[in-house]
Amino acid sequence: MRAMRLTDTDGAPALVEENFPQPEPGRGELLIRVHAAGVTPTELLWYPTSHDKTGEKRARAIPGHEFSGVIAAVGDEVTGFDAGQEVYGMNDWFSDGALAEYCLTQPSWVAPKPSRLTHVEAASAPIGALTAWQGLFDRARLQPDERVLVHGGAGAVGVFAVQLARFRGARVIATASARNLDFVSGLGAEQVIDYQTVRFEERIQAVDVVFDTVGGETLRRSWGVLKPEGRMITIAAGNETATDEGVKQSFFIVEPNHQELAEIGDLLESGRLQPIVDAVLPLHQASLVYTGKVQQRHGRGKMVIDVVPQQSPSRPR
């Protein structure tokens, strides 16, 4: 099978296309015929990409940890899934990803694919939607009528954070660039602030939850807009090794979750939650996504690799 694998080099991380044997599902595993894979551009620099869970060095990793596809084979002791079933989901960060014609996964990491979505659309959702869900609902315990500030409202996670917060009945404020103000407002934000020209802390105060996807100075300035009992959530990668106790408590990394994927799938199926596809590239051009050389981006939502180049987003975004 074809796959994009990380090269073993002392220089900048790079992807090369290779052919190697198709994997076989072991006990408790599913083999997925990948149709599309979502991209997290910073993934090549993350610890799980270069190390396994024991801390040993890891070589030739396959990135792309969210996907949509069809179950090609079912391992022993798997129940609830059948060969030929369409699913979407995300793999554990220490596992090989889906920039390949096939990938292995576990039943607890996937859920039925929403039938109204193409594989490209479905592949754009798992990580962003799960991150927003776990941050807003599991950690911040967001309640109806609370005020939530979402930093990066047009980004791959932000688009779902805005929509899910609005779905919960919260009052949503977001930051975005000037060209995306109307777009983010259309997702459900009551107020959208152009972060390039306006300091958000001069416009808003006393919010119940801050959902930060940016980090750095934006995160530091955000503490001042929280109510005394407010909750800070951040997913900015630079905070993984933070020493500040408040930042450490606010930071989290998304995890696969079958039940939450199923609930998100129901929202996607009903149209109450919309996937946002930024750009679509074929598998052999996947390296362009990680080097920032994709020209047709809009800066909205997720970039997706079309592994089986038969489908593209069915509706304009």
Secondary structure, 3 states (H helix, E strand, C coil): CEEEEECCCCCCCCEEEEECCCCCCCCCCEEEEEEEEECCHHHHHCHHHHECCCCCECCCCCCCCEEEEEEEEECCCCCCCCCCCEEEEECCCCCCCCCECEEEECHHHEEECCCCCCHHHHHCCHHHHHHHHHHHHHHCCCCCCCEEEEECCCCCCHHHHHHHHHHCCCEEEEEECHHHHHHHHHHCCCEEEECCCCCHHHCCCCEEEEEECCCHHHHHHHHHHEEEEEEEEECCHHHCCCCCHHHHHHECCCCCCHHHHHHHHHHHHHCCCCCCEEEEEEHHHHHHHHCCCCCCCCCCCEEEEECCCCCCCCCCC
